[in-house]
Amino acid sequence: MKLYKNLVVPSDRMGLIWTLCTIENACIVEFGPTGTTHYAVEAIGQLNGEALAKIYSTHMSETDITFGSYDRLIDSIREIDINIKPKYIFVLTSSITSIIGSDIHGICSEISHEVNAKIIPIDIGGLKDDYNRGVEKGLELIAKNIVKDNLEKTDTFNIIGSNIDCFNFLSDCEEIKRMMKSIFNKEVNTIFTAYTDIESLENASKANLNIVLREEGLKAAVYMENKFKIPYIYYKPIGFTQTMKWIDMIKEKTNYVINLDNIKEEEKLIKKHMFRVNMKIKLLKNKNIAIFADKDTLLSVKEFMKELNFNVHRAEIIHNCKVDDEGVIVDSGELNILKYLENESLAMLLADGGTLKMKHKSNLDIQISNPNFEEVKVNPYNPFVGFRGTIHFMEKILSIKEF
């Protein structure tokens, strides 16, 4: 068991709520105390996100827990169906109802014939996995329960994995859209799930390509490929080389025509400043850097920094997952990170907000992952991914000052 002083890794329940809460016209009902639902909703603000869905709690009394009463849940579903008239109602268990073994699937099945909305029960109480598994579950459920089979196809693409738990989700999503328009002249169809609405998700099968930015979106993409024949690519492109690889992956999967002139303009701008960046790094006495982040951000940033000839002294994923890279540590715990930072001097620390608050010695700090405590992200044009993300990191590197 790991010890925590600052902030524990959010649970799968939190990840699920964060994934669903940005869907406009969606209704979420949590079968549990109001306090747990309130905590999850309050955390949305720290993620620089906005809750577009309607989120409700049934609340619970000691009697409900002792005698296993479902009356509050049944009444809540009926009331929402009558007054709000949503197409879908997501019904979630809380930690307490998961512990006592509440059968929400049975209850939702029993009441489904009484309401017009489609009820989607989700038995995930936050006691088993980290938040990334909740995100994965949410994306897969949307693909299976909301996306409809559309005969009409459009020459568009979907983005899967742009969620508010990703630190720079807003800017990264805008950069993907900008590059797809500039390079392939394609428009986005649906974003899973920040920010979108029920109708857009229903029409997601109209697209002819799914762009997956994180591992948690793979199950949804695979399902949509099998069900709707939509091919997908999975890659988070950070740095020039990765962005060019990402473009090649899209070219291999589609018949999209590439605008080579626009690519050359992007390349020209990057190469204009790359000599200065290379000289800056070459002259640094200390080239050691450490990276602490979510899986996909970490792996892409690590590859980019190695390409720039930084020495990636430590790379650690801050949630539980599987990874093939032997040079990557998986969630060693807060105390181990504290000890490492106390003993090392770094040229650069790229990390989450919690790690950056720990006592450390580095010449440059860059927040690249959540949790977030201080950063306010309202500018949608300051990405980590793509060509402009490359420029963003180059600017940061050029500002390193050794002490």
C-alpha positions as CSV (number, residue, x, y, z in Angstrom):
1,M,0.0,0.0,0.0
2,K,1.3,3.4,-1.0
3,L,1.3,6.4,1.4
4,Y,0.2,9.9,0.2
5,K,0.7,13.3,1.7
6,N,-0.8,15.5,-1.0
7,L,-3.2,13.8,-3.4
8,V,-4.1,10.2,-4.2
9,V,-4.5,9.1,-7.8
10,P,-8.2,9.6,-8.7
11,S,-10.4,6.5,-9.0
12,D,-12.0,4.9,-12.0
13,R,-15.3,6.4,-10.8
14,M,-13.8,9.9,-11.0
15,G,-12.5,9.2,-14.5
16,L,-15.9,8.0,-15.6
17,I,-17.7,11.1,-14.3
18,W,-15.1,13.4,-15.9
19,T,-15.6,11.6,-19.3
20,L,-19.4,11.9,-19.2
21,C,-19.8,15.3,-17.6
22,T,-18.7,17.3,-20.7
23,I,-21.5,15.8,-22.9
24,E,-24.3,18.4,-23.4
25,N,-27.8,17.0,-23.0
26,A,-26.6,13.9,-21.1
27,C,-28.1,13.1,-17.7
28,I,-26.0,11.4,-15.0
29,V,-27.5,10.0,-11.8
30,E,-25.3,8.7,-9.1
31,F,-26.8,6.3,-6.6
32,G,-25.1,7.4,-3.4
33,P,-24.6,10.3,-1.0
34,T,-24.6,13.8,-2.3
35,G,-21.2,14.5,-0.8
36,T,-19.4,12.1,-3.1
37,T,-21.1,13.5,-6.2
38,H,-20.4,17.1,-5.1
39,Y,-16.7,16.2,-4.7
40,A,-16.4,14.8,-8.2
41,V,-18.2,17.9,-9.7
42,E,-16.0,20.3,-7.7
43,A,-12.9,18.6,-9.2
44,I,-14.0,19.5,-12.7
45,G,-13.0,23.1,-12.1
46,Q,-9.4,22.1,-11.2
47,L,-9.2,20.3,-14.5
48,N,-10.0,23.6,-16.3
49,G,-13.1,21.8,-17.5
50,E,-16.8,22.7,-17.7
51,A,-19.7,20.4,-16.8
52,L,-22.2,20.5,-19.7
53,A,-24.2,17.4,-18.6
54,K,-26.9,17.4,-15.9
55,I,-25.5,15.6,-12.9
56,Y,-27.7,14.4,-10.1
57,S,-27.4,12.5,-6.8
58,T,-30.1,10.3,-5.3
59,H,-28.6,10.8,-1.8
60,M,-28.9,8.0,0.7
61,S,-30.0,7.5,4.3
62,E,-28.9,4.9,6.8
63,T,-32.1,3.1,6.2
64,D,-31.4,2.9,2.5
65,I,-28.0,1.3,3.2
66,T,-29.2,-1.0,6.0
67,F,-32.3,-2.4,4.1
68,G,-30.9,-2.1,0.6
69,S,-33.7,0.2,-0.6
70,Y,-33.8,1.4,-4.2
71,D,-36.7,3.7,-3.9
72,R,-34.7,6.9,-4.2
73,L,-33.0,5.7,-7.4
74,I,-36.3,4.6,-9.0
75,D,-38.0,7.9,-8.1
76,S,-35.0,9.9,-9.4
77,I,-35.0,8.1,-12.8
78,R,-38.8,8.6,-13.1
79,E,-38.6,12.3,-12.1
80,I,-35.7,13.0,-14.6
81,D,-37.5,11.2,-17.4
82,I,-40.7,13.2,-16.8
83,N,-39.2,16.7,-16.2
84,I,-35.9,16.7,-18.2
85,K,-36.9,14.2,-21.0
86,P,-33.3,13.2,-21.9
87,K,-32.5,10.6,-24.5
88,Y,-30.1,8.8,-22.2
89,I,-29.7,8.5,-18.4
90,F,-26.4,7.2,-17.1
91,V,-26.9,5.5,-13.8
92,L,-23.7,5.2,-11.6
93,T,-23.0,3.4,-8.4
94,S,-21.1,5.3,-5.7
95,S,-18.4,3.8,-3.5
96,I,-21.0,3.0,-0.8
97,T,-23.5,1.3,-3.1
98,S,-20.7,-0.7,-4.7
99,I,-19.6,-2.0,-1.2
100,I,-23.1,-3.1,-0.3
101,G,-23.5,-4.8,-3.7
102,S,-26.3,-2.8,-5.1
103,D,-27.8,-4.4,-8.3
104,I,-28.3,-1.3,-10.4
105,H,-28.4,-3.4,-13.6
106,G,-31.4,-5.3,-12.3
107,I,-33.2,-2.2,-11.1
108,C,-32.5,-0.3,-14.3
109,S,-33.8,-3.2,-16.3
110,E,-36.9,-3.4,-14.2
111,I,-37.8,0.3,-14.6
112,S,-36.7,0.6,-18.2
113,H,-40.2,-0.1,-19.6
114,E,-41.6,2.8,-17.5
115,V,-39.4,5.6,-19.0
116,N,-38.8,6.9,-22.4
117,A,-35.1,7.5,-21.9
118,K,-32.5,4.8,-22.6
119,I,-31.0,3.8,-19.2
120,I,-27.3,3.0,-19.2
121,P,-26.3,1.4,-15.8
122,I,-22.6,1.5,-14.9
123,D,-21.3,-0.5,-12.0
124,I,-18.1,1.3,-11.1
125,G,-17.6,2.5,-7.6
126,G,-14.1,3.8,-7.5
127,L,-12.7,0.9,-5.4
128,K,-10.7,-1.1,-8.0
129,D,-8.8,0.9,-10.6
130,D,-7.3,4.3,-11.3
131,Y,-9.1,7.1,-13.2
132,N,-7.7,6.0,-16.6
133,R,-9.8,2.8,-16.5
134,G,-12.9,4.9,-15.8
135,V,-12.2,7.0,-18.9
136,E,-11.7,3.9,-20.9
137,K,-15.0,2.5,-19.6
138,G,-16.9,5.7,-20.4
139,L,-15.6,6.0,-24.0
140,E,-16.4,2.3,-24.7
141,L,-19.9,2.6,-23.3
142,I,-20.6,5.7,-25.5
143,A,-19.4,3.8,-28.6
144,K,-21.6,0.8,-27.8
145,N,-24.8,2.6,-26.5
146,I,-25.0,6.0,-28.1
147,V,-23.3,5.9,-31.5
148,K,-25.9,5.0,-34.1
149,D,-25.4,3.2,-37.4
150,N,-25.7,5.9,-40.1
151,L,-26.0,5.1,-43.7
152,E,-24.9,8.6,-44.6
153,K,-21.1,9.0,-44.6
154,T,-19.2,12.3,-44.6
155,D,-15.6,13.0,-45.4
156,T,-14.8,13.9,-41.8
157,F,-12.9,12.5,-38.8
158,N,-13.6,11.9,-35.1
159,I,-11.2,12.6,-32.2
160,I,-11.3,10.0,-29.5
161,G,-9.5,10.7,-26.2
162,S,-9.9,14.5,-25.8
163,N,-11.1,14.5,-22.3
164,I,-10.9,17.1,-19.5
165,D,-8.6,14.9,-17.4
166,C,-5.9,15.6,-20.0
167,F,-4.1,18.7,-18.8
168,N,-3.9,20.5,-22.2
169,F,-7.0,19.0,-23.8
170,L,-8.4,22.2,-25.2
171,S,-5.3,23.4,-27.0
172,D,-4.3,19.9,-28.2
173,C,-7.7,19.3,-29.7
174,E,-7.6,22.6,-31.5
175,E,-4.2,21.8,-33.0
176,I,-5.4,18.4,-34.2
177,K,-8.3,20.1,-35.9
178,R,-6.1,22.8,-37.3
179,M,-3.6,20.3,-38.8
180,M,-6.3,18.1,-40.3
181,K,-7.8,21.2,-42.0
182,S,-4.4,22.6,-43.1
183,I,-2.9,19.3,-44.3
184,F,-5.8,17.2,-45.4
185,N,-8.6,19.8,-45.8
186,K,-10.8,17.7,-43.4
187,E,-13.3,18.9,-40.8
188,V,-13.9,17.3,-37.4
189,N,-17.2,15.4,-37.0
190,T,-17.3,14.4,-33.3
191,I,-15.1,14.8,-30.3
192,F,-15.1,12.1,-27.6
193,T,-15.9,13.9,-25.2
194,A,-14.7,17.5,-24.5
195,Y,-16.8,19.3,-25.6
196,T,-19.6,17.5,-27.4
197,D,-23.3,16.7,-27.2
198,I,-25.5,13.6,-27.5
199,E,-26.6,14.3,-31.1
200,S,-22.9,14.6,-32.2
201,L,-22.1,11.3,-30.5
202,E,-25.1,9.6,-32.2
203,N,-23.7,10.7,-35.5
204,A,-20.1,9.7,-34.9
205,S,-20.4,6.8,-37.3
206,K,-20.7,9.3,-40.2
207,A,-16.9,9.9,-40.1
208,N,-14.4,7.9,-42.1
209,L,-11.5,8.1,-39.7
210,N,-11.1,7.9,-35.9
211,I,-8.0,9.7,-34.5
212,V,-7.2,8.2,-31.0
213,L,-5.0,10.4,-28.8
214,R,-4.8,8.1,-25.8
215,E,-4.7,4.4,-24.9
216,E,-8.1,4.6,-23.1
217,G,-9.8,5.3,-26.4
218,L,-8.6,2.2,-28.1
219,K,-11.5,-0.1,-27.1
220,A,-14.0,2.4,-28.4
221,A,-12.1,2.8,-31.7
222,V,-11.8,-1.0,-32.2
223,Y,-15.5,-1.4,-31.5
224,M,-16.4,1.3,-34.1
225,E,-14.0,-0.2,-36.6
226,N,-15.7,-3.6,-36.3
227,K,-19.3,-2.2,-36.1
228,F,-19.2,0.8,-38.4
229,K,-16.0,0.0,-40.6
230,I,-14.3,3.2,-39.5
231,P,-10.5,2.8,-39.5
232,Y,-8.4,4.4,-36.7
233,I,-4.9,5.6,-35.9
234,Y,-3.6,5.8,-32.3
235,Y,-0.7,8.2,-31.6
236,K,-0.1,11.3,-29.6
237,P,2.2,13.4,-31.8
238,I,4.6,15.6,-29.7
239,G,7.6,17.0,-31.6
240,F,8.3,17.4,-35.3
241,T,9.3,13.8,-36.0
242,Q,6.3,12.3,-34.3
243,T,4.0,14.8,-36.0
244,M,5.3,13.7,-39.4
245,K,4.9,10.1,-38.4
246,W,1.3,10.8,-37.4
247,I,0.7,12.4,-40.8
248,D,2.1,9.2,-42.5
249,M,-0.2,7.0,-40.3
250,I,-3.2,8.9,-41.5
251,K,-2.0,8.7,-45.1
252,E,-1.7,4.9,-44.9
253,K,-5.2,4.5,-43.4
254,T,-7.1,6.8,-45.8
255,N,-7.1,8.2,-49.4
256,Y,-6.8,11.8,-48.0
257,V,-4.8,14.2,-50.3
258,I,-1.9,15.9,-48.5
259,N,-1.1,19.6,-48.9
260,L,2.7,19.4,-49.1
261,D,3.1,23.2,-49.4
262,N,1.5,23.7,-46.0
263,I,3.7,21.0,-44.4
264,K,6.8,22.7,-45.9
265,E,5.7,26.0,-44.3
266,E,5.3,24.3,-40.9
267,E,8.7,22.6,-41.3
268,K,10.3,25.9,-42.4
269,L,9.2,27.7,-39.2
270,I,10.4,24.9,-36.9
271,K,13.8,24.5,-38.7
272,K,14.2,28.3,-38.4
273,H,14.6,28.0,-34.6
274,M,15.9,24.4,-34.3
275,F,19.6,25.5,-34.6
276,R,19.2,27.8,-31.6
277,V,17.5,25.0,-29.6
278,N,20.2,22.5,-30.4
279,M,23.0,24.9,-29.4
280,K,21.2,25.8,-26.2
281,I,20.9,22.1,-25.2
282,K,24.5,21.4,-26.3
283,L,25.9,24.2,-24.1
284,L,23.9,23.0,-21.0
285,K,26.2,21.6,-18.3
286,N,23.3,19.6,-16.9
287,K,21.1,17.8,-19.5
288,N,19.3,15.6,-17.0
289,I,15.5,15.9,-17.1
290,A,12.7,14.1,-15.3
291,I,9.2,13.4,-16.6
292,F,6.1,12.5,-14.5
293,A,2.8,12.3,-16.4
294,D,0.0,10.2,-17.7
295,K,1.0,7.4,-20.0
296,D,0.5,8.8,-23.5
297,T,1.8,12.2,-22.7
298,L,4.9,10.8,-21.0
299,L,5.8,8.4,-23.7
300,S,5.5,11.0,-26.4
301,V,7.4,13.7,-24.4
302,K,10.1,11.2,-23.5
303,E,10.6,10.3,-27.2
304,F,10.8,14.0,-28.2
305,M,13.2,15.0,-25.4
306,K,15.6,12.1,-26.3
307,E,15.5,13.2,-29.9
308,L,16.7,16.7,-28.7
309,N,19.6,15.0,-26.8
310,F,18.3,15.5,-23.3
311,N,19.2,12.8,-20.9
312,V,15.8,11.4,-19.6
313,H,17.0,10.6,-16.1
314,R,13.7,9.5,-14.8
315,A,10.3,8.8,-16.6
316,E,7.4,7.8,-14.4
317,I,3.7,7.3,-15.2
318,I,1.6,8.6,-12.4
319,H,-1.2,6.1,-12.6
320,N,-1.4,2.3,-12.8
321,C,-1.1,0.8,-16.3
322,K,0.9,-1.6,-18.4
323,V,3.9,-0.3,-20.4
324,D,6.4,-2.1,-22.6
325,D,9.2,0.5,-22.2
326,E,11.6,-0.9,-19.6
327,G,12.9,2.7,-19.0
328,V,9.6,3.8,-17.7
329,I,8.5,3.5,-14.0
330,V,4.8,3.0,-13.2
331,D,3.4,4.8,-10.2
332,S,6.1,4.2,-7.6
333,G,4.3,6.3,-5.1
334,E,4.5,9.8,-3.7
335,L,7.3,9.0,-1.1
336,N,9.6,7.6,-3.8
337,I,9.1,10.6,-6.0
338,L,9.8,12.9,-3.0
339,K,13.1,11.1,-2.3
340,Y,14.1,11.3,-5.9
341,L,13.5,15.0,-6.3
342,E,15.3,15.8,-3.0
343,N,18.4,14.2,-4.3
344,E,18.6,15.3,-7.9
345,S,19.4,18.5,-9.7
346,L,17.7,18.7,-13.1
347,A,17.8,20.9,-16.2
348,M,14.1,20.5,-16.6
349,L,11.2,18.9,-14.7
350,L,8.1,18.1,-16.8
351,A,5.4,16.9,-14.5
352,D,1.9,17.1,-13.1
353,G,0.9,19.8,-10.7
354,G,1.3,17.6,-7.6
355,T,4.9,16.7,-8.4
356,L,5.8,20.3,-9.2
357,K,4.6,21.4,-5.8
358,M,7.1,19.0,-4.1
359,K,10.5,20.3,-3.1
360,H,12.9,20.0,-6.0
361,K,15.8,21.5,-7.9
362,S,15.4,22.2,-11.6
363,N,16.2,25.1,-14.0
364,L,12.9,24.9,-15.7
365,D,9.5,23.5,-14.7
366,I,6.7,22.7,-17.2
367,Q,3.4,21.3,-16.2
368,I,2.3,18.7,-18.7
369,S,-0.3,16.6,-16.8
370,N,-3.0,16.7,-14.1
371,P,-3.6,17.0,-11.2
372,N,-3.7,20.7,-11.5
373,F,-3.5,23.2,-8.6
374,E,-2.5,26.6,-10.1
375,E,-2.6,26.6,-13.9
376,V,-5.6,28.3,-15.6
377,K,-6.0,27.1,-19.1
378,V,-8.4,29.3,-21.2
379,N,-6.2,29.8,-24.3
380,P,-7.1,27.1,-26.9
381,Y,-4.1,27.8,-29.0
382,N,-1.1,26.8,-26.9
383,P,-0.8,23.1,-27.6
384,F,1.7,20.3,-26.7
385,V,1.0,18.2,-29.8
386,G,1.6,18.9,-33.5
387,F,3.7,21.5,-35.2
388,R,2.7,24.4,-32.9
389,G,3.2,22.2,-29.9
390,T,6.8,21.7,-31.1
391,I,7.3,25.5,-31.2
392,H,5.8,25.7,-27.8
393,F,8.3,23.3,-26.3
394,M,11.2,25.0,-28.2
395,E,10.3,28.4,-26.6
396,K,10.4,26.8,-23.2
397,I,13.7,25.1,-23.8
398,L,15.3,28.4,-25.0
399,S,14.3,30.0,-21.8
400,I,16.2,27.6,-19.6
401,K,18.7,29.4,-17.3
402,E,21.3,27.4,-15.4
403,F,22.0,28.4,-11.8
